[in-house]
Amino acid sequence: MSLFAPDPVDELQCSAKGCRADAVWGLLWNNPKLHTPERRKVWLACDEHRAHLSQFLDTRGFLQSVVPADSLEGAAT
């Protein structure tokens, strides 16, 4: 057991508040007031929360794309 570094995360979890389900989707977004156009942040979503999280980001003009979570390696910048 290390006192300085947490164990690596083996599985991706949904970003919805209180949800512990495995993430199936990656929601790529940026806030144009804070981020350069090429920057992408990532929220993770299970099937149940994909629509809700996508709508939240899209309403604010932040949502850029939705991709399968297994294709995310290196997607966030």
N, C-alpha and C positions, 0 to 999 in steps of 0.2 A: 504494500500500500504506500502510495506516495503522498507526502504532506503538501507538496507544492503544485501538483498538476492533477486536474480531474481525469477520470478515466475517459478515453475517447468514446464518443457516441457511435454505437454500432448501427442504430436505426434512426431514421428521420421521423419526427413527430409533427403532427398537425400544429399550426400556429394559433388556431382558434383558442380563445380563453377557456381553460379547463379541459380541453380535449387532449387525450393521450393516445389517440389512434395513430396508426402508421400513416405517414404522408404518402400520397399517390401523385400529387401535383405540386409543381413549383410555380408560384405566381411571381413573375418578374416585373418589377415596378421601379419608378423613381419619382421623386418630388422635384419638378422643374425649378422650384424656387430655391432648392438646396443642392441639387445634384447636376452635374454636367449631363448633356443629352445621352452620352454613351454609357453612363453609370447605371447599373442594375442592382437593386436590392432584391432579396428573395423572401417571400413568405411561403410556408409549406401548408398544404391542405390535404385533408382526407376527402373521400368522395362526398361525404355528408356536408362538409363546410366549404367546398370549392366555390359554389355559387355565391354564398354569403360574403366570403372574403373577396372574391372577384368584384362583386357589386360595390362593396365598400371602397376598394381602390379605384374602380372605374368611375364612380360618382365624383371622385375628387380629381379625375384626370391623371391618375398615377399609374394605372395598369398598362403595361407594355405588351405582355404575352403570358400565356399559360402553357407550360410544357410538362411532360411526364417527369416525376421526381428522379427517376433513375438516369435522366439525361442531364442532371444539374452540375456535375462536377466542373468547377471553374466558371459557372455561369454568373455568379455574383462578383461585382468589382467594387 
